[in-house]
């Protein structure tokens, strides 16, 4: 299993956030964090690295719950 940060929209495109996204061994989308993730680090270098990973997510396609098998978006 692997993970990375991805931009997601959970309320029909009204807002966007950074979420942790987890992948199956075959690379397929599996799970995502229920809440948006805030940048963090135990020191400035870790915070910088965490922010870099988050900004990298801006270069990838935006995900929605419908991209995850078996997960439906709340109505």
N, CA, C and O atoms as CSV, one atom per row, in Angstrom:
chain,resi,resn,atom,element,x,y,z
A,1,UNK,N,N,0.843,-1.172,0.000
A,1,UNK,CA,C,0.000,0.000,0.000
A,1,UNK,C,C,0.891,1.239,0.000
A,1,UNK,O,O,1.929,1.279,0.660
A,2,UNK,N,N,0.462,2.244,-0.752
A,2,UNK,CA,C,1.181,3.517,-0.761
A,2,UNK,C,C,0.164,4.650,-0.613
A,2,UNK,O,O,-1.046,4.427,-0.668
A,3,UNK,N,N,0.668,5.853,-0.427
A,3,UNK,CA,C,-0.214,7.002,-0.284
A,3,UNK,C,C,0.484,8.242,-0.816
A,3,UNK,O,O,1.701,8.261,-1.001
A,4,UNK,N,N,-0.309,9.273,-1.057
A,4,UNK,CA,C,0.211,10.601,-1.335
A,4,UNK,C,C,-0.897,11.608,-1.080
A,4,UNK,O,O,-2.026,11.240,-0.756
A,5,UNK,N,N,-0.563,12.870,-1.230
A,5,UNK,CA,C,-1.565,13.919,-1.111
A,5,UNK,C,C,-2.195,14.141,-2.472
A,5,UNK,O,O,-1.517,14.099,-3.499
A,6,UNK,N,N,-3.515,14.382,-2.470
A,6,UNK,CA,C,-4.242,14.697,-3.701
A,6,UNK,C,C,-5.266,15.772,-3.401
A,6,UNK,O,O,-5.775,15.876,-2.285
A,7,UNK,N,N,-5.555,16.561,-4.406
A,7,UNK,CA,C,-6.650,17.525,-4.302
A,7,UNK,C,C,-7.938,16.762,-4.535
A,7,UNK,O,O,-8.052,15.970,-5.471
A,8,UNK,N,N,-8.922,17.018,-3.653
A,8,UNK,CA,C,-10.233,16.393,-3.797
A,8,UNK,C,C,-11.314,17.434,-3.622
A,8,UNK,O,O,-11.134,18.432,-2.925
A,9,UNK,N,N,-12.427,17.189,-4.259
A,9,UNK,CA,C,-13.633,17.959,-4.014
A,9,UNK,C,C,-14.686,16.979,-3.522
A,9,UNK,O,O,-14.961,15.968,-4.169
A,10,UNK,N,N,-15.276,17.289,-2.366
A,10,UNK,CA,C,-16.221,16.363,-1.744
A,10,UNK,C,C,-17.656,16.840,-1.813
A,10,UNK,O,O,-18.571,16.063,-1.543
A,11,UNK,N,N,-17.879,18.091,-2.165
A,11,UNK,CA,C,-19.251,18.604,-2.165
A,11,UNK,C,C,-19.614,19.172,-3.530
A,11,UNK,O,O,-19.922,20.353,-3.691
A,12,UNK,N,N,-19.562,18.281,-4.488
A,12,UNK,CA,C,-19.992,18.587,-5.857
A,12,UNK,C,C,-19.295,19.806,-6.446
A,12,UNK,O,O,-19.921,20.609,-7.138
A,13,UNK,N,N,-17.999,19.948,-6.173
A,13,UNK,CA,C,-17.197,20.997,-6.784
A,13,UNK,C,C,-17.290,22.363,-6.134
A,13,UNK,O,O,-16.747,23.331,-6.665
A,14,UNK,N,N,-17.967,22.468,-4.995
A,14,UNK,CA,C,-18.106,23.768,-4.342
A,14,UNK,C,C,-16.851,24.185,-3.593
A,14,UNK,O,O,-16.622,25.379,-3.399
A,15,UNK,N,N,-16.040,23.237,-3.172
A,15,UNK,CA,C,-14.782,23.561,-2.492
A,15,UNK,C,C,-13.784,22.434,-2.730
A,15,UNK,O,O,-14.151,21.319,-3.101
A,16,UNK,N,N,-12.528,22.754,-2.507
A,16,UNK,CA,C,-11.439,21.814,-2.749
A,16,UNK,C,C,-10.562,21.740,-1.511
A,16,UNK,O,O,-10.474,22.701,-0.747
A,17,UNK,N,N,-9.913,20.599,-1.314
A,17,UNK,CA,C,-8.993,20.433,-0.201
A,17,UNK,C,C,-7.942,19.399,-0.533
A,17,UNK,O,O,-8.078,18.639,-1.492
A,18,UNK,N,N,-6.884,19.377,0.273
A,18,UNK,CA,C,-5.824,18.374,0.149
A,18,UNK,C,C,-6.163,17.225,1.091
A,18,UNK,O,O,-6.421,17.435,2.276
A,19,UNK,N,N,-6.159,16.011,0.553
A,19,UNK,CA,C,-6.457,14.812,1.339
A,19,UNK,C,C,-5.340,13.801,1.176
A,19,UNK,O,O,-4.623,13.806,0.176
A,20,UNK,N,N,-5.199,12.935,2.166
A,20,UNK,CA,C,-4.326,11.774,2.008
A,20,UNK,C,C,-5.114,10.748,1.199
A,20,UNK,O,O,-6.270,10.459,1.506
A,21,UNK,N,N,-4.485,10.205,0.171
A,21,UNK,CA,C,-5.118,9.181,-0.660
A,21,UNK,C,C,-4.255,7.928,-0.614
A,21,UNK,O,O,-3.034,7.989,-0.758
A,22,UNK,N,N,-4.906,6.805,-0.412
A,22,UNK,CA,C,-4.216,5.521,-0.301
A,22,UNK,C,C,-4.532,4.660,-1.519
A,22,UNK,O,O,-5.635,4.694,-2.064
A,23,UNK,N,N,-3.537,3.893,-1.923
A,23,UNK,CA,C,-3.621,3.075,-3.128
A,23,UNK,C,C,-3.439,1.599,-2.778
A,23,UNK,O,O,-2.714,1.258,-1.844
A,24,UNK,N,N,-4.089,0.751,-3.522
A,24,UNK,CA,C,-3.891,-0.698,-3.386
A,24,UNK,C,C,-2.521,-1.076,-3.960
A,24,UNK,O,O,-1.855,-0.256,-4.591
A,25,UNK,N,N,-2.122,-2.301,-3.737
A,25,UNK,CA,C,-0.830,-2.791,-4.237
A,25,UNK,C,C,-0.716,-2.647,-5.754
A,25,UNK,O,O,0.375,-2.430,-6.282
A,26,UNK,N,N,-1.848,-2.768,-6.451
A,26,UNK,CA,C,-1.821,-2.660,-7.914
A,26,UNK,C,C,-1.884,-1.213,-8.407
A,26,UNK,O,O,-1.930,-0.970,-9.614
A,27,UNK,N,N,-1.885,-0.244,-7.472
A,27,UNK,CA,C,-1.903,1.167,-7.840
A,27,UNK,C,C,-3.288,1.781,-7.943
A,27,UNK,O,O,-3.412,2.984,-8.173
A,28,UNK,N,N,-4.334,0.977,-7.779
A,28,UNK,CA,C,-5.709,1.485,-7.856
A,28,UNK,C,C,-6.042,2.311,-6.617
A,28,UNK,O,O,-5.550,2.032,-5.524
A,29,UNK,N,N,-6.884,3.332,-6.799
A,29,UNK,CA,C,-7.345,4.132,-5.670
A,29,UNK,C,C,-8.078,3.239,-4.681
A,29,UNK,O,O,-8.808,2.330,-5.076
A,30,UNK,N,N,-7.877,3.505,-3.380
A,30,UNK,CA,C,-8.488,2.661,-2.360
A,30,UNK,C,C,-9.297,3.490,-1.368
A,30,UNK,O,O,-10.515,3.333,-1.281
A,31,UNK,N,N,-8.630,4.376,-0.615
A,31,UNK,CA,C,-9.262,5.164,0.444
A,31,UNK,C,C,-8.742,6.593,0.416
A,31,UNK,O,O,-7.712,6.880,-0.193
A,32,UNK,N,N,-9.473,7.492,1.088
A,32,UNK,CA,C,-8.999,8.865,1.270
A,32,UNK,C,C,-9.378,9.345,2.669
A,32,UNK,O,O,-10.330,8.847,3.269
A,33,UNK,N,N,-8.631,10.311,3.176
A,33,UNK,CA,C,-8.920,10.858,4.498
A,33,UNK,C,C,-10.247,11.609,4.458
A,33,UNK,O,O,-10.542,12.303,3.486
A,34,UNK,N,N,-11.036,11.471,5.500
A,34,UNK,CA,C,-12.348,12.110,5.560
A,34,UNK,C,C,-12.238,13.629,5.618
A,34,UNK,O,O,-13.095,14.337,5.089
A,35,UNK,N,N,-11.190,14.126,6.255
A,35,UNK,CA,C,-11.001,15.566,6.418
A,35,UNK,C,C,-9.773,16.037,5.652
A,35,UNK,O,O,-8.856,15.263,5.379
A,36,UNK,N,N,-9.774,17.315,5.314
A,36,UNK,CA,C,-8.608,17.911,4.669
A,36,UNK,C,C,-7.412,17.844,5.612
A,36,UNK,O,O,-7.568,17.807,6.833
A,37,UNK,N,N,-6.226,17.829,5.033
A,37,UNK,CA,C,-4.985,17.733,5.794
A,37,UNK,C,C,-4.337,19.110,5.885
A,37,UNK,O,O,-4.291,19.849,4.902
A,38,UNK,N,N,-3.842,19.445,7.059
A,38,UNK,CA,C,-3.081,20.683,7.249
A,38,UNK,C,C,-1.599,20.372,7.184
A,38,UNK,O,O,-1.183,19.285,7.584
A,39,UNK,N,N,-0.785,21.308,6.685
A,39,UNK,CA,C,0.659,21.061,6.673
A,39,UNK,C,C,1.193,20.984,8.100
A,39,UNK,O,O,0.691,21.655,9.002
A,40,UNK,N,N,2.222,20.151,8.290
A,40,UNK,CA,C,2.820,20.000,9.615
A,40,UNK,C,C,4.245,19.506,9.486
A,40,UNK,O,O,4.667,19.048,8.424
A,41,UNK,N,N,4.968,19.602,10.563
A,41,UNK,CA,C,6.328,19.086,10.636
A,41,UNK,C,C,6.881,19.323,12.025
A,41,UNK,O,O,6.456,20.248,12.717
A,42,UNK,N,N,7.821,18.500,12.437
A,42,UNK,CA,C,8.450,18.667,13.742
A,42,UNK,C,C,9.538,19.731,13.727
A,42,UNK,O,O,10.036,20.145,14.775
A,43,UNK,N,N,9.901,20.171,12.519
A,43,UNK,CA,C,10.849,21.276,12.363
A,43,UNK,C,C,10.574,21.928,11.011
A,43,UNK,O,O,9.747,21.441,10.239
A,44,UNK,N,N,11.255,23.010,10.730
A,44,UNK,CA,C,10.979,23.770,9.513
A,44,UNK,C,C,11.261,22.959,8.250
A,44,UNK,O,O,10.553,23.100,7.253
A,45,UNK,N,N,12.286,22.114,8.286
A,45,UNK,CA,C,12.594,21.294,7.104
A,45,UNK,C,C,11.496,20.274,6.819
A,45,UNK,O,O,11.136,20.055,5.662
A,46,UNK,N,N,10.966,19.653,7.863
A,46,UNK,CA,C,9.867,18.709,7.674
A,46,UNK,C,C,8.618,19.428,7.176
A,46,UNK,O,O,7.904,18.909,6.318
A,47,UNK,N,N,8.350,20.611,7.707
A,47,UNK,CA,C,7.212,21.395,7.248
A,47,UNK,C,C,7.370,21.765,5.772
A,47,UNK,O,O,6.412,21.686,5.002
A,48,UNK,N,N,8.568,22.165,5.385
A,48,UNK,CA,C,8.848,22.509,3.988
A,48,UNK,C,C,8.604,21.298,3.080
A,48,UNK,O,O,7.992,21.432,2.021
A,49,UNK,N,N,9.079,20.121,3.492
A,49,UNK,CA,C,8.896,18.905,2.698
A,49,UNK,C,C,7.411,18.562,2.580
A,49,UNK,O,O,6.939,18.189,1.506
A,50,UNK,N,N,6.678,18.690,3.690
A,50,UNK,CA,C,5.259,18.396,3.684
A,50,UNK,C,C,4.509,19.345,2.757
A,50,UNK,O,O,3.617,18.915,2.025
A,51,UNK,N,N,4.851,20.611,2.778
A,51,UNK,CA,C,4.232,21.585,1.877
A,51,UNK,C,C,4.554,21.283,0.414
A,51,UNK,O,O,3.707,21.477,-0.458
A,52,UNK,N,N,5.755,20.815,0.141
A,52,UNK,CA,C,6.150,20.455,-1.219
A,52,UNK,C,C,5.286,19.306,-1.726
A,52,UNK,O,O,4.812,19.335,-2.862
A,53,UNK,N,N,5.082,18.292,-0.882
A,53,UNK,CA,C,4.237,17.174,-1.282
A,53,UNK,C,C,2.819,17.655,-1.581
A,53,UNK,O,O,2.178,17.172,-2.514
A,54,UNK,N,N,2.334,18.605,-0.787
A,54,UNK,CA,C,0.990,19.133,-0.993
A,54,UNK,C,C,0.910,19.941,-2.288
A,54,UNK,O,O,-0.073,19.831,-3.022
A,55,UNK,N,N,1.917,20.740,-2.573
A,55,UNK,CA,C,1.885,21.519,-3.816
A,55,UNK,C,C,2.045,20.602,-5.026
A,55,UNK,O,O,1.519,20.907,-6.096
A,56,UNK,N,N,2.752,19.496,-4.880
A,56,UNK,CA,C,2.841,18.514,-5.968
A,56,UNK,C,C,1.458,17.988,-6.339
A,56,UNK,O,O,1.205,17.669,-7.500
A,57,UNK,N,N,0.561,17.897,-5.355
A,57,UNK,CA,C,-0.792,17.401,-5.608
A,57,UNK,C,C,-1.561,18.314,-6.556
A,57,UNK,O,O,-2.480,17.861,-7.238
A,58,UNK,N,N,-1.197,19.589,-6.608
A,58,UNK,CA,C,-1.889,20.533,-7.480
A,58,UNK,C,C,-1.648,20.244,-8.955
A,58,UNK,O,O,-2.389,20.731,-9.809
A,59,UNK,N,N,-0.628,19.464,-9.261
A,59,UNK,CA,C,-0.290,19.131,-10.647
A,59,UNK,C,C,-0.981,17.863,-11.138
A,59,UNK,O,O,-0.843,17.492,-12.304
A,60,UNK,N,N,-1.724,17.197,-10.253
A,60,UNK,CA,C,-2.403,15.949,-10.604
A,60,UNK,C,C,-3.899,16.207,-10.753
A,60,UNK,O,O,-4.405,17.205,-10.240
A,61,UNK,N,N,-4.611,15.325,-11.445
A,61,UNK,CA,C,-6.057,15.517,-11.591
A,61,UNK,C,C,-6.773,15.565,-10.244
A,61,UNK,O,O,-6.398,14.867,-9.303
A,62,UNK,N,N,-7.802,16.395,-10.167
A,62,UNK,CA,C,-8.630,16.486,-8.964
A,62,UNK,C,C,-9.482,15.226,-8.864
A,62,UNK,O,O,-10.029,14.756,-9.862
A,63,UNK,N,N,-9.588,14.688,-7.663
A,63,UNK,CA,C,-10.367,13.480,-7.424
A,63,UNK,C,C,-11.690,13.801,-6.739
A,63,UNK,O,O,-11.822,14.821,-6.063
A,64,UNK,N,N,-12.668,12.916,-6.923
A,64,UNK,CA,C,-13.941,12.972,-6.218
A,64,UNK,C,C,-14.200,11.585,-5.637
A,64,UNK,O,O,-13.545,10.623,-6.038
A,65,UNK,N,N,-15.137,11.463,-4.707
A,65,UNK,CA,C,-15.425,10.131,-4.165
A,65,UNK,C,C,-15.801,9.111,-5.236
A,65,UNK,O,O,-15.562,7.916,-5.056
A,66,UNK,N,N,-16.379,9.556,-6.337
A,66,UNK,CA,C,-16.760,8.604,-7.384
A,66,UNK,C,C,-15.546,7.952,-8.060
A,66,UNK,O,O,-15.699,6.968,-8.785
A,67,UNK,N,N,-14.359,8.486,-7.830
A,67,UNK,CA,C,-13.136,7.874,-8.360
A,67,UNK,C,C,-12.699,6.656,-7.544
A,67,UNK,O,O,-11.794,5.928,-7.951
A,68,UNK,N,N,-13.336,6.437,-6.401
A,68,UNK,CA,C,-12.969,5.353,-5.500
A,68,UNK,C,C,-14.045,4.271,-5.559
A,68,UNK,O,O,-15.204,4.539,-5.240
A,69,UNK,N,N,-13.680,3.055,-5.961
A,69,UNK,CA,C,-14.673,1.977,-6.046
A,69,UNK,C,C,-15.380,1.742,-4.714
A,69,UNK,O,O,-14.735,1.607,-3.674
A,70,UNK,N,N,-16.695,1.696,-4.756
A,70,UNK,CA,C,-17.463,1.383,-3.552
A,70,UNK,C,C,-17.731,2.546,-2.627
A,70,UNK,O,O,-18.338,2.358,-1.572
A,71,UNK,N,N,-17.292,3.769,-2.992
A,71,UNK,CA,C,-17.528,4.935,-2.145
A,71,UNK,C,C,-18.454,5.888,-2.899
A,71,UNK,O,O,-18.201,6.248,-4.048
A,72,UNK,N,N,-19.523,6.285,-2.228
A,72,UNK,CA,C,-20.464,7.224,-2.828
A,72,UNK,C,C,-20.340,8.581,-2.149
A,72,UNK,O,O,-20.123,8.660,-0.940
A,73,UNK,N,N,-20.478,9.643,-2.929
A,73,UNK,CA,C,-20.462,10.987,-2.376
A,73,UNK,C,C,-21.754,11.241,-1.616
A,73,UNK,O,O,-22.834,10.825,-2.034
A,74,UNK,N,N,-21.616,11.949,-0.466
A,74,UNK,CA,C,-22.814,12.307,0.301
A,74,UNK,C,C,-23.659,13.253,-0.516
A,74,UNK,O,O,-23.148,14.112,-1.235
A,75,UNK,N,N,-24.960,13.081,-0.394
A,75,UNK,CA,C,-25.897,13.923,-1.151
A,75,UNK,C,C,-26.420,15.046,-0.324
A,75,UNK,O,O,-27.218,15.848,-0.807
